């Protein structure tokens, strides 16, 4: 088994006067990768014969007016 590292995801608003958001939720997991509530994507233990792993991370932003925006971000770890 091989061990990999991690990647921190985040959001940025542009322009600066863009609508305020009240929360950001990150989700996604598979057998080899996961993302925590702060957007930290971690690679766990991997199979020796596989060189690339991809996780589709879902980011949901809740705006101050209650509307939500959801986007999926593919994250790939390769060795």
PDB file of N, CA, C and O in Angstrom:
ATOM      1  N   UNK A   1       0.829  -1.188   0.000  1.00  0.00           N
ATOM      2  CA  UNK A   1       0.000   0.000   0.000  1.00  0.00           C
ATOM      3  C   UNK A   1       0.876   1.256   0.000  1.00  0.00           C
ATOM      4  O   UNK A   1       1.972   1.274   0.560  1.00  0.00           O
ATOM      5  N   UNK A   2       0.359   2.296  -0.643  1.00  0.00           N
ATOM      6  CA  UNK A   2       1.062   3.571  -0.716  1.00  0.00           C
ATOM      7  C   UNK A   2       0.284   4.618   0.063  1.00  0.00           C
ATOM      8  O   UNK A   2      -0.937   4.518   0.183  1.00  0.00           O
ATOM      9  N   UNK A   3       0.970   5.615   0.592  1.00  0.00           N
ATOM     10  CA  UNK A   3       0.310   6.687   1.323  1.00  0.00           C
ATOM     11  C   UNK A   3       0.547   8.011   0.594  1.00  0.00           C
ATOM     12  O   UNK A   3       1.676   8.303   0.199  1.00  0.00           O
ATOM     13  N   UNK A   4      -0.498   8.810   0.415  1.00  0.00           N
ATOM     14  CA  UNK A   4      -0.410  10.090  -0.272  1.00  0.00           C
ATOM     15  C   UNK A   4      -0.647  11.223   0.717  1.00  0.00           C
ATOM     16  O   UNK A   4      -0.744  10.986   1.921  1.00  0.00           O
ATOM     17  N   UNK A   5      -0.739  12.430   0.227  1.00  0.00           N
ATOM     18  CA  UNK A   5      -0.916  13.580   1.111  1.00  0.00           C
ATOM     19  C   UNK A   5      -2.292  14.202   0.942  1.00  0.00           C
ATOM     20  O   UNK A   5      -3.261  13.503   0.649  1.00  0.00           O
ATOM     21  N   UNK A   6      -2.380  15.515   1.125  1.00  0.00           N
ATOM     22  CA  UNK A   6      -3.678  16.185   1.132  1.00  0.00           C
ATOM     23  C   UNK A   6      -3.623  17.506   0.374  1.00  0.00           C
ATOM     24  O   UNK A   6      -2.556  17.978  -0.019  1.00  0.00           O
ATOM     25  N   UNK A   7      -4.820  18.093   0.178  1.00  0.00           N
ATOM     26  CA  UNK A   7      -4.973  19.341  -0.551  1.00  0.00           C
ATOM     27  C   UNK A   7      -6.080  20.142   0.114  1.00  0.00           C
ATOM     28  O   UNK A   7      -7.156  19.604   0.373  1.00  0.00           O
ATOM     29  N   UNK A   8      -5.836  21.419   0.396  1.00  0.00           N
ATOM     30  CA  UNK A   8      -6.837  22.284   1.028  1.00  0.00           C
ATOM     31  C   UNK A   8      -7.593  23.074  -0.030  1.00  0.00           C
ATOM     32  O   UNK A   8      -6.983  23.839  -0.778  1.00  0.00           O
ATOM     33  N   UNK A   9      -8.920  22.904  -0.107  1.00  0.00           N
ATOM     34  CA  UNK A   9      -9.762  23.679  -1.001  1.00  0.00           C
ATOM     35  C   UNK A   9     -10.370  24.846  -0.243  1.00  0.00           C
ATOM     36  O   UNK A   9     -10.506  24.791   0.979  1.00  0.00           O
ATOM     37  N   UNK A  10     -10.732  25.893  -0.953  1.00  0.00           N
ATOM     38  CA  UNK A  10     -11.375  27.051  -0.335  1.00  0.00           C
ATOM     39  C   UNK A  10     -12.152  27.807  -1.391  1.00  0.00           C
ATOM     40  O   UNK A  10     -12.143  27.433  -2.563  1.00  0.00           O
ATOM     41  N   UNK A  11     -12.821  28.867  -0.982  1.00  0.00           N
ATOM     42  CA  UNK A  11     -13.549  29.695  -1.938  1.00  0.00           C
ATOM     43  C   UNK A  11     -13.076  31.136  -1.827  1.00  0.00           C
ATOM     44  O   UNK A  11     -12.597  31.573  -0.781  1.00  0.00           O
ATOM     45  N   UNK A  12     -13.220  31.857  -2.923  1.00  0.00           N
ATOM     46  CA  UNK A  12     -12.911  33.282  -2.957  1.00  0.00           C
ATOM     47  C   UNK A  12     -14.044  33.971  -3.707  1.00  0.00           C
ATOM     48  O   UNK A  12     -14.524  33.455  -4.717  1.00  0.00           O
ATOM     49  N   UNK A  13     -14.472  35.122  -3.225  1.00  0.00           N
ATOM     50  CA  UNK A  13     -15.539  35.855  -3.913  1.00  0.00           C
ATOM     51  C   UNK A  13     -14.936  36.985  -4.728  1.00  0.00           C
ATOM     52  O   UNK A  13     -13.986  37.647  -4.309  1.00  0.00           O
ATOM     53  N   UNK A  14     -15.510  37.185  -5.893  1.00  0.00           N
ATOM     54  CA  UNK A  14     -15.075  38.270  -6.763  1.00  0.00           C
ATOM     55  C   UNK A  14     -16.296  38.781  -7.492  1.00  0.00           C
ATOM     56  O   UNK A  14     -17.064  37.964  -8.000  1.00  0.00           O
ATOM     57  N   UNK A  15     -16.520  40.043  -7.574  1.00  0.00           N
ATOM     58  CA  UNK A  15     -15.722  41.130  -6.988  1.00  0.00           C
ATOM     59  C   UNK A  15     -15.909  41.171  -5.471  1.00  0.00           C
ATOM     60  O   UNK A  15     -16.700  40.414  -4.909  1.00  0.00           O
ATOM     61  N   UNK A  16     -15.175  42.058  -4.828  1.00  0.00           N
ATOM     62  CA  UNK A  16     -15.216  42.125  -3.368  1.00  0.00           C
ATOM     63  C   UNK A  16     -16.601  42.421  -2.836  1.00  0.00           C
ATOM     64  O   UNK A  16     -16.919  42.029  -1.713  1.00  0.00           O
ATOM     65  N   UNK A  17     -17.442  43.105  -3.612  1.00  0.00           N
ATOM     66  CA  UNK A  17     -18.791  43.422  -3.141  1.00  0.00           C
ATOM     67  C   UNK A  17     -19.807  42.362  -3.561  1.00  0.00           C
ATOM     68  O   UNK A  17     -21.011  42.620  -3.551  1.00  0.00           O
ATOM     69  N   UNK A  18     -19.328  41.167  -3.932  1.00  0.00           N
ATOM     70  CA  UNK A  18     -20.232  40.070  -4.269  1.00  0.00           C
ATOM     71  C   UNK A  18     -21.088  39.734  -3.052  1.00  0.00           C
ATOM     72  O   UNK A  18     -20.732  40.044  -1.916  1.00  0.00           O
ATOM     73  N   UNK A  19     -22.219  39.095  -3.315  1.00  0.00           N
ATOM     74  CA  UNK A  19     -23.141  38.784  -2.223  1.00  0.00           C
ATOM     75  C   UNK A  19     -22.448  37.964  -1.138  1.00  0.00           C
ATOM     76  O   UNK A  19     -21.676  37.050  -1.428  1.00  0.00           O
ATOM     77  N   UNK A  20     -22.737  38.306   0.109  1.00  0.00           N
ATOM     78  CA  UNK A  20     -22.166  37.598   1.244  1.00  0.00           C
ATOM     79  C   UNK A  20     -22.708  36.175   1.321  1.00  0.00           C
ATOM     80  O   UNK A  20     -23.852  35.908   0.954  1.00  0.00           O
ATOM     81  N   UNK A  21     -21.870  35.278   1.801  1.00  0.00           N
ATOM     82  CA  UNK A  21     -22.329  33.920   2.052  1.00  0.00           C
ATOM     83  C   UNK A  21     -22.288  33.653   3.549  1.00  0.00           C
ATOM     84  O   UNK A  21     -21.500  34.252   4.281  1.00  0.00           O
ATOM     85  N   UNK A  22     -23.149  32.745   3.989  1.00  0.00           N
ATOM     86  CA  UNK A  22     -23.223  32.445   5.418  1.00  0.00           C
ATOM     87  C   UNK A  22     -22.553  31.124   5.774  1.00  0.00           C
ATOM     88  O   UNK A  22     -22.129  30.927   6.913  1.00  0.00           O
ATOM     89  N   UNK A  23     -22.456  30.208   4.792  1.00  0.00           N
ATOM     90  CA  UNK A  23     -21.783  28.942   5.085  1.00  0.00           C
ATOM     91  C   UNK A  23     -21.286  28.284   3.807  1.00  0.00           C
ATOM     92  O   UNK A  23     -21.773  28.557   2.710  1.00  0.00           O
ATOM     93  N   UNK A  24     -20.302  27.409   3.984  1.00  0.00           N
ATOM     94  CA  UNK A  24     -19.757  26.601   2.901  1.00  0.00           C
ATOM     95  C   UNK A  24     -19.695  25.169   3.410  1.00  0.00           C
ATOM     96  O   UNK A  24     -19.170  24.910   4.493  1.00  0.00           O
ATOM     97  N   UNK A  25     -20.237  24.232   2.622  1.00  0.00           N
ATOM     98  CA  UNK A  25     -20.232  22.822   2.993  1.00  0.00           C
ATOM     99  C   UNK A  25     -19.489  22.036   1.924  1.00  0.00           C
ATOM    100  O   UNK A  25     -19.748  22.199   0.732  1.00  0.00           O
ATOM    101  N   UNK A  26     -18.571  21.191   2.351  1.00  0.00           N
ATOM    102  CA  UNK A  26     -17.805  20.336   1.447  1.00  0.00           C
ATOM    103  C   UNK A  26     -18.218  18.891   1.689  1.00  0.00           C
ATOM    104  O   UNK A  26     -18.425  18.486   2.833  1.00  0.00           O
ATOM    105  N   UNK A  27     -18.339  18.107   0.613  1.00  0.00           N
ATOM    106  CA  UNK A  27     -18.670  16.693   0.787  1.00  0.00           C
ATOM    107  C   UNK A  27     -18.064  15.873  -0.340  1.00  0.00           C
ATOM    108  O   UNK A  27     -17.742  16.394  -1.408  1.00  0.00           O
ATOM    109  N   UNK A  28     -17.917  14.596  -0.083  1.00  0.00           N
ATOM    110  CA  UNK A  28     -17.393  13.656  -1.066  1.00  0.00           C
ATOM    111  C   UNK A  28     -16.489  12.642  -0.410  1.00  0.00           C
ATOM    112  O   UNK A  28     -15.703  12.973   0.477  1.00  0.00           O
ATOM    113  N   UNK A  29     -16.603  11.404  -0.851  1.00  0.00           N
ATOM    114  CA  UNK A  29     -15.695  10.368  -0.374  1.00  0.00           C
ATOM    115  C   UNK A  29     -15.802   9.163  -1.287  1.00  0.00           C
ATOM    116  O   UNK A  29     -16.822   8.943  -1.939  1.00  0.00           O
ATOM    117  N   UNK A  30     -14.757   8.408  -1.319  1.00  0.00           N
ATOM    118  CA  UNK A  30     -14.754   7.118  -1.989  1.00  0.00           C
ATOM    119  C   UNK A  30     -13.844   6.205  -1.176  1.00  0.00           C
ATOM    120  O   UNK A  30     -13.486   6.542  -0.047  1.00  0.00           O
ATOM    121  N   UNK A  31     -13.475   5.087  -1.714  1.00  0.00           N
ATOM    122  CA  UNK A  31     -12.672   4.117  -0.961  1.00  0.00           C
ATOM    123  C   UNK A  31     -11.277   4.618  -0.600  1.00  0.00           C
ATOM    124  O   UNK A  31     -10.672   4.127   0.353  1.00  0.00           O
ATOM    125  N   UNK A  32     -10.761   5.592  -1.352  1.00  0.00           N
ATOM    126  CA  UNK A  32      -9.379   6.011  -1.171  1.00  0.00           C
ATOM    127  C   UNK A  32      -9.205   7.472  -0.765  1.00  0.00           C
ATOM    128  O   UNK A  32      -8.150   7.850  -0.257  1.00  0.00           O
ATOM    129  N   UNK A  33     -10.238   8.303  -0.984  1.00  0.00           N
ATOM    130  CA  UNK A  33     -10.109   9.733  -0.729  1.00  0.00           C
ATOM    131  C   UNK A  33     -11.329  10.249   0.023  1.00  0.00           C
ATOM    132  O   UNK A  33     -12.413   9.671  -0.058  1.00  0.00           O
ATOM    133  N   UNK A  34     -11.140  11.350   0.760  1.00  0.00           N
ATOM    134  CA  UNK A  34     -12.266  11.967   1.460  1.00  0.00           C
ATOM    135  C   UNK A  34     -12.006  13.468   1.606  1.00  0.00           C
ATOM    136  O   UNK A  34     -10.874  13.931   1.465  1.00  0.00           O
ATOM    137  N   UNK A  35     -13.078  14.223   1.893  1.00  0.00           N
ATOM    138  CA  UNK A  35     -12.963  15.653   2.149  1.00  0.00           C
ATOM    139  C   UNK A  35     -13.666  15.933   3.471  1.00  0.00           C
ATOM    140  O   UNK A  35     -14.741  15.392   3.730  1.00  0.00           O
ATOM    141  N   UNK A  36     -13.063  16.782   4.316  1.00  0.00           N
ATOM    142  CA  UNK A  36     -13.699  17.092   5.593  1.00  0.00           C
ATOM    143  C   UNK A  36     -14.493  18.391   5.489  1.00  0.00           C
ATOM    144  O   UNK A  36     -14.560  18.994   4.418  1.00  0.00           O
ATOM    145  N   UNK A  37     -15.085  18.817   6.580  1.00  0.00           N
ATOM    146  CA  UNK A  37     -15.975  19.977   6.585  1.00  0.00           C
ATOM    147  C   UNK A  37     -15.271  21.288   6.276  1.00  0.00           C
ATOM    148  O   UNK A  37     -15.933  22.266   5.929  1.00  0.00           O
ATOM    149  N   UNK A  38     -13.945  21.338   6.390  1.00  0.00           N
ATOM    150  CA  UNK A  38     -13.218  22.569   6.084  1.00  0.00           C
ATOM    151  C   UNK A  38     -12.630  22.575   4.667  1.00  0.00           C
ATOM    152  O   UNK A  38     -11.940  23.525   4.298  1.00  0.00           O
ATOM    153  N   UNK A  39     -12.895  21.524   3.863  1.00  0.00           N
ATOM    154  CA  UNK A  39     -12.400  21.479   2.497  1.00  0.00           C
ATOM    155  C   UNK A  39     -11.050  20.807   2.330  1.00  0.00           C
ATOM    156  O   UNK A  39     -10.422  20.940   1.280  1.00  0.00           O
ATOM    157  N   UNK A  40     -10.591  20.085   3.348  1.00  0.00           N
ATOM    158  CA  UNK A  40      -9.315  19.374   3.264  1.00  0.00           C
ATOM    159  C   UNK A  40      -9.551  18.018   2.599  1.00  0.00           C
ATOM    160  O   UNK A  40     -10.231  17.157   3.158  1.00  0.00           O
ATOM    161  N   UNK A  41      -8.983  17.832   1.399  1.00  0.00           N
ATOM    162  CA  UNK A  41      -9.095  16.568   0.675  1.00  0.00           C
ATOM    163  C   UNK A  41      -7.887  15.722   1.041  1.00  0.00           C
ATOM    164  O   UNK A  41      -6.746  16.167   0.915  1.00  0.00           O
ATOM    165  N   UNK A  42      -8.144  14.495   1.497  1.00  0.00           N
ATOM    166  CA  UNK A  42      -7.059  13.614   1.935  1.00  0.00           C
ATOM    167  C   UNK A  42      -7.076  12.315   1.157  1.00  0.00           C
ATOM    168  O   UNK A  42      -8.128  11.742   0.875  1.00  0.00           O
ATOM    169  N   UNK A  43      -5.891  11.875   0.824  1.00  0.00           N
ATOM    170  CA  UNK A  43      -5.707  10.584   0.173  1.00  0.00           C
ATOM    171  C   UNK A  43      -5.329   9.599   1.243  1.00  0.00           C
ATOM    172  O   UNK A  43      -4.388   9.831   2.002  1.00  0.00           O
ATOM    173  N   UNK A  44      -6.049   8.503   1.315  1.00  0.00           N
ATOM    174  CA  UNK A  44      -5.742   7.464   2.291  1.00  0.00           C
ATOM    175  C   UNK A  44      -4.743   6.475   1.727  1.00  0.00           C
ATOM    176  O   UNK A  44      -3.825   6.845   0.995  1.00  0.00           O
ATOM    177  N   UNK A  45      -4.930   5.236   2.072  1.00  0.00           N
ATOM    178  CA  UNK A  45      -4.061   4.178   1.581  1.00  0.00           C
ATOM    179  C   UNK A  45      -4.526   3.755   0.200  1.00  0.00           C
ATOM    180  O   UNK A  45      -5.726   3.611  -0.036  1.00  0.00           O
ATOM    181  N   UNK A  46      -3.594   3.556  -0.706  1.00  0.00           N
ATOM    182  CA  UNK A  46      -3.925   3.244  -2.095  1.00  0.00           C
ATOM    183  C   UNK A  46      -3.331   1.901  -2.504  1.00  0.00           C
ATOM    184  O   UNK A  46      -2.393   1.405  -1.879  1.00  0.00           O
ATOM    185  N   UNK A  47      -3.878   1.337  -3.538  1.00  0.00           N
ATOM    186  CA  UNK A  47      -3.365   0.083  -4.081  1.00  0.00           C
ATOM    187  C   UNK A  47      -2.033   0.323  -4.788  1.00  0.00           C
ATOM    188  O   UNK A  47      -1.828   1.378  -5.388  1.00  0.00           O
ATOM    189  N   UNK A  48      -1.153  -0.628  -4.719  1.00  0.00           N
ATOM    190  CA  UNK A  48       0.172  -0.495  -5.328  1.00  0.00           C
ATOM    191  C   UNK A  48       0.070  -0.385  -6.841  1.00  0.00           C
ATOM    192  O   UNK A  48       0.852   0.362  -7.428  1.00  0.00           O
ATOM    193  N   UNK A  49      -0.835  -1.074  -7.504  1.00  0.00           N
ATOM    194  CA  UNK A  49      -0.913  -1.089  -8.949  1.00  0.00           C
ATOM    195  C   UNK A  49      -1.624   0.103  -9.580  1.00  0.00           C
ATOM    196  O   UNK A  49      -1.621   0.238 -10.804  1.00  0.00           O
ATOM    197  N   UNK A  50      -2.225   0.960  -8.783  1.00  0.00           N
ATOM    198  CA  UNK A  50      -2.989   2.085  -9.322  1.00  0.00           C
ATOM    199  C   UNK A  50      -2.202   3.375  -9.127  1.00  0.00           C
ATOM    200  O   UNK A  50      -1.630   3.605  -8.061  1.00  0.00           O
ATOM    201  N   UNK A  51      -2.175   4.223 -10.170  1.00  0.00           N
ATOM    202  CA  UNK A  51      -1.376   5.436 -10.074  1.00  0.00           C
ATOM    203  C   UNK A  51      -2.203   6.720  -9.997  1.00  0.00           C
ATOM    204  O   UNK A  51      -1.652   7.773  -9.675  1.00  0.00           O
ATOM    205  N   UNK A  52      -3.516   6.669 -10.284  1.00  0.00           N
ATOM    206  CA  UNK A  52      -4.345   7.863 -10.287  1.00  0.00           C
ATOM    207  C   UNK A  52      -5.674   7.593  -9.581  1.00  0.00           C
ATOM    208  O   UNK A  52      -6.328   6.578  -9.820  1.00  0.00           O
ATOM    209  N   UNK A  53      -6.055   8.523  -8.706  1.00  0.00           N
ATOM    210  CA  UNK A  53      -7.329   8.436  -7.992  1.00  0.00           C
ATOM    211  C   UNK A  53      -8.032   9.779  -8.114  1.00  0.00           C
ATOM    212  O   UNK A  53      -7.402  10.827  -7.971  1.00  0.00           O
ATOM    213  N   UNK A  54      -9.336   9.754  -8.377  1.00  0.00           N
ATOM    214  CA  UNK A  54     -10.107  10.984  -8.522  1.00  0.00           C
ATOM    215  C   UNK A  54     -11.295  10.963  -7.571  1.00  0.00           C
ATOM    216  O   UNK A  54     -11.945   9.935  -7.389  1.00  0.00           O
ATOM    217  N   UNK A  55     -11.566  12.118  -6.966  1.00  0.00           N
ATOM    218  CA  UNK A  55     -12.719  12.308  -6.094  1.00  0.00           C
ATOM    219  C   UNK A  55     -13.484  13.522  -6.590  1.00  0.00           C
ATOM    220  O   UNK A  55     -12.892  14.577  -6.818  1.00  0.00           O
ATOM    221  N   UNK A  56     -14.786  13.386  -6.759  1.00  0.00           N
ATOM    222  CA  UNK A  56     -15.634  14.523  -7.088  1.00  0.00           C
ATOM    223  C   UNK A  56     -16.101  15.158  -5.784  1.00  0.00           C
ATOM    224  O   UNK A  56     -16.928  14.595  -5.066  1.00  0.00           O
ATOM    225  N   UNK A  57     -15.563  16.334  -5.491  1.00  0.00           N
ATOM    226  CA  UNK A  57     -15.889  17.064  -4.263  1.00  0.00           C
ATOM    227  C   UNK A  57     -17.039  18.019  -4.570  1.00  0.00           C
ATOM    228  O   UNK A  57     -16.995  18.755  -5.556  1.00  0.00           O
ATOM    229  N   UNK A  58     -18.063  18.004  -3.728  1.00  0.00           N
ATOM    230  CA  UNK A  58     -19.193  18.904  -3.891  1.00  0.00           C
ATOM    231  C   UNK A  58     -19.069  20.039  -2.895  1.00  0.00           C
ATOM    232  O   UNK A  58     -18.912  19.810  -1.696  1.00  0.00           O
ATOM    233  N   UNK A  59     -19.139  21.270  -3.399  1.00  0.00           N
ATOM    234  CA  UNK A  59     -19.087  22.473  -2.570  1.00  0.00           C
ATOM    235  C   UNK A  59     -20.455  23.145  -2.645  1.00  0.00           C
ATOM    236  O   UNK A  59     -20.930  23.465  -3.735  1.00  0.00           O
ATOM    237  N   UNK A  60     -21.086  23.359  -1.498  1.00  0.00           N
ATOM    238  CA  UNK A  60     -22.370  24.040  -1.436  1.00  0.00           C
ATOM    239  C   UNK A  60     -22.198  25.316  -0.628  1.00  0.00           C
ATOM    240  O   UNK A  60     -21.812  25.274   0.540  1.00  0.00           O
ATOM    241  N   UNK A  61     -22.488  26.454  -1.256  1.00  0.00           N
ATOM    242  CA  UNK A  61     -22.378  27.763  -0.612  1.00  0.00           C
ATOM    243  C   UNK A  61     -23.785  28.266  -0.350  1.00  0.00           C
ATOM    244  O   UNK A  61     -24.613  28.318  -1.260  1.00  0.00           O
ATOM    245  N   UNK A  62     -24.056  28.637   0.898  1.00  0.00           N
ATOM    246  CA  UNK A  62     -25.344  29.227   1.253  1.00  0.00           C
ATOM    247  C   UNK A  62     -25.166  30.734   1.351  1.00  0.00           C
ATOM    248  O   UNK A  62     -24.351  31.228   2.130  1.00  0.00           O
ATOM    249  N   UNK A  63     -25.948  31.463   0.541  1.00  0.00           N
ATOM    250  CA  UNK A  63     -25.875  32.923   0.512  1.00  0.00           C
ATOM    251  C   UNK A  63     -26.683  33.526   1.651  1.00  0.00           C
ATOM    252  O   UNK A  63     -27.510  32.849   2.261  1.00  0.00           O
ATOM    253  N   UNK A  64     -26.441  34.796   1.935  1.00  0.00           N
ATOM    254  CA  UNK A  64     -27.119  35.465   3.049  1.00  0.00           C
ATOM    255  C   UNK A  64     -28.635  35.540   2.846  1.00  0.00           C
ATOM    256  O   UNK A  64     -29.377  35.680   3.819  1.00  0.00           O
ATOM    257  N   UNK A  65     -29.109  35.447   1.588  1.00  0.00           N
ATOM    258  CA  UNK A  65     -30.559  35.482   1.345  1.00  0.00           C
ATOM    259  C   UNK A  65     -31.192  34.091   1.407  1.00  0.00           C
ATOM    260  O   UNK A  65     -32.395  33.952   1.187  1.00  0.00           O
ATOM    261  N   UNK A  66     -30.391  33.055   1.704  1.00  0.00           N
ATOM    262  CA  UNK A  66     -30.895  31.691   1.828  1.00  0.00           C
ATOM    263  C   UNK A  66     -30.724  30.844   0.585  1.00  0.00           C
ATOM    264  O   UNK A  66     -30.871  29.624   0.653  1.00  0.00           O
ATOM    265  N   UNK A  67     -30.416  31.457  -0.557  1.00  0.00           N
ATOM    266  CA  UNK A  67     -30.173  30.690  -1.778  1.00  0.00           C
ATOM    267  C   UNK A  67     -28.888  29.872  -1.634  1.00  0.00           C
ATOM    268  O   UNK A  67     -28.003  30.225  -0.854  1.00  0.00           O
ATOM    269  N   UNK A  68     -28.795  28.777  -2.394  1.00  0.00           N
ATOM    270  CA  UNK A  68     -27.580  27.967  -2.374  1.00  0.00           C
ATOM    271  C   UNK A  68     -27.017  27.822  -3.780  1.00  0.00           C
ATOM    272  O   UNK A  68     -27.750  27.836  -4.769  1.00  0.00           O
ATOM    273  N   UNK A  69     -25.708  27.685  -3.841  1.00  0.00           N
ATOM    274  CA  UNK A  69     -24.988  27.418  -5.081  1.00  0.00           C
ATOM    275  C   UNK A  69     -24.182  26.148  -4.836  1.00  0.00           C
ATOM    276  O   UNK A  69     -23.437  26.056  -3.861  1.00  0.00           O
ATOM    277  N   UNK A  70     -24.335  25.167  -5.730  1.00  0.00           N
ATOM    278  CA  UNK A  70     -23.624  23.902  -5.584  1.00  0.00           C
ATOM    279  C   UNK A  70     -22.794  23.641  -6.831  1.00  0.00           C
ATOM    280  O   UNK A  70     -23.292  23.737  -7.952  1.00  0.00           O
ATOM    281  N   UNK A  71     -21.535  23.313  -6.627  1.00  0.00           N
ATOM    282  CA  UNK A  71     -20.625  22.992  -7.724  1.00  0.00           C
ATOM    283  C   UNK A  71     -19.849  21.729  -7.368  1.00  0.00           C
ATOM    284  O   UNK A  71     -19.579  21.463  -6.197  1.00  0.00           O
ATOM    285  N   UNK A  72     -19.495  20.958  -8.384  1.00  0.00           N
ATOM    286  CA  UNK A  72     -18.682  19.764  -8.203  1.00  0.00           C
ATOM    287  C   UNK A  72     -17.292  20.022  -8.768  1.00  0.00           C
ATOM    288  O   UNK A  72     -17.141  20.522  -9.883  1.00  0.00           O
ATOM    289  N   UNK A  73     -16.275  19.669  -7.975  1.00  0.00           N
ATOM    290  CA  UNK A  73     -14.887  19.914  -8.334  1.00  0.00           C
ATOM    291  C   UNK A  73     -14.157  18.570  -8.360  1.00  0.00           C
ATOM    292  O   UNK A  73     -14.044  17.927  -7.317  1.00  0.00           O
ATOM    293  N   UNK A  74     -13.658  18.125  -9.518  1.00  0.00           N
ATOM    294  CA  UNK A  74     -12.889  16.883  -9.539  1.00  0.00           C
ATOM    295  C   UNK A  74     -11.482  17.124  -8.996  1.00  0.00           C
ATOM    296  O   UNK A  74     -10.801  18.060  -9.415  1.00  0.00           O
ATOM    297  N   UNK A  75     -11.053  16.277  -8.067  1.00  0.00           N
ATOM    298  CA  UNK A  75      -9.706  16.355  -7.499  1.00  0.00           C
ATOM    299  C   UNK A  75      -9.016  15.047  -7.798  1.00  0.00           C
ATOM    300  O   UNK A  75      -9.548  13.979  -7.495  1.00  0.00           O
ATOM    301  N   UNK A  76      -7.816  15.115  -8.401  1.00  0.00           N
ATOM    302  CA  UNK A  76      -7.089  13.904  -8.774  1.00  0.00           C
ATOM    303  C   UNK A  76      -5.713  13.903  -8.118  1.00  0.00           C
ATOM    304  O   UNK A  76      -4.982  14.893  -8.174  1.00  0.00           O
ATOM    305  N   UNK A  77      -5.377  12.785  -7.502  1.00  0.00           N
ATOM    306  CA  UNK A  77      -4.032  12.556  -6.982  1.00  0.00           C
ATOM    307  C   UNK A  77      -3.369  11.541  -7.895  1.00  0.00           C
ATOM    308  O   UNK A  77      -3.948  10.498  -8.200  1.00  0.00           O
ATOM    309  N   UNK A  78      -2.149  11.849  -8.331  1.00  0.00           N
ATOM    310  CA  UNK A  78      -1.366  10.940  -9.163  1.00  0.00           C
ATOM    311  C   UNK A  78       0.006  10.755  -8.554  1.00  0.00           C
ATOM    312  O   UNK A  78       0.526  11.646  -7.883  1.00  0.00           O
ATOM    313  N   UNK A  79       0.580   9.615  -8.787  1.00  0.00           N
ATOM    314  CA  UNK A  79       1.945   9.399  -8.308  1.00  0.00           C
ATOM    315  C   UNK A  79       2.890   9.276  -9.453  1.00  0.00           C
ATOM    316  O   UNK A  79       4.089   9.090  -9.247  1.00  0.00           O
TER     317      UNK A  79
END
